[in-house]
Amino acid sequence: MLTDEDRAVLDFAGRGWPSPGEKERAVRERLGMSPVRYYQYLNALLDDPEALRYAPVTVNRLRRVRQANRDRTR
């Protein structure tokens, strides 16, 4: 079962940001966590079936991005 924080992170991840600096600032202000912690948290959520049910478009998009990054570094 997803927590309120899980849903907040997924909702946040589904938004677009004009610049990385603005996104990092918003992570700290809105989610109360460091950008590094946000990305660790989000990455773990991408493997959670509940997250996929809650935000399928966001989770599938981010899974594709993650896989493309992994493929690029091989």
C-alpha positions in Angstrom: 0.0 0.0 0.0 1.4 3.4 -0.9 1.9 6.0 1.7 1.0 9.7 1.4 4.7 10.4 0.8 4.9 7.8 -1.9 2.0 9.4 -3.7 3.5 12.8 -3.3 6.8 11.7 -4.8 5.0 10.1 -7.7 2.8 13.1 -8.3 5.9 15.4 -8.1 7.8 13.1 -10.6 4.9 13.4 -13.1 5.4 17.2 -13.4 7.6 18.9 -15.9 10.2 21.4 -14.7 11.8 24.2 -16.7 15.2 23.6 -15.2 17.0 21.1 -13.0 17.7 23.9 -10.4 14.0 24.7 -10.0 13.2 21.0 -9.6 15.9 20.5 -7.0 14.7 23.5 -5.1 11.1 22.3 -5.3 12.2 18.8 -4.0 13.6 20.4 -0.9 10.6 22.8 -0.4 7.7 20.6 -1.3 8.9 17.1 -0.3 11.3 18.1 2.5 14.1 15.9 1.2 17.4 16.3 -0.6 17.5 15.7 -4.3 19.7 12.6 -3.8 17.2 11.1 -1.4 14.3 12.0 -3.8 15.9 10.1 -6.7 16.7 7.1 -4.4 13.1 7.1 -3.2 11.7 7.5 -6.6 13.9 4.7 -8.1 12.7 2.3 -5.4 9.0 3.3 -6.2 9.5 2.4 -9.9 9.7 -1.2 -8.9 6.6 -1.2 -6.7 3.5 -2.6 -8.4 1.3 -0.3 -6.3 3.1 2.7 -7.8 2.5 1.4 -11.3 -1.2 1.1 -10.5 -1.3 4.6 -9.0 0.6 6.4 -11.7 1.1 4.1 -14.7 2.1 6.8 -17.2 4.7 8.3 -14.9 6.1 5.0 -13.7 6.3 3.5 -17.2 8.0 6.7 -18.6 10.5 6.7 -15.8 11.2 3.0 -16.2 12.0 3.6 -19.9 14.3 6.5 -19.0 16.1 4.4 -16.3 16.5 1.5 -18.8 17.9 3.7 -21.5 20.4 5.1 -19.0 21.4 1.6 -18.0 21.8 0.6 -21.7 23.9 3.6 -22.4 26.4 2.8 -19.7 27.0 -0.8 -20.7 
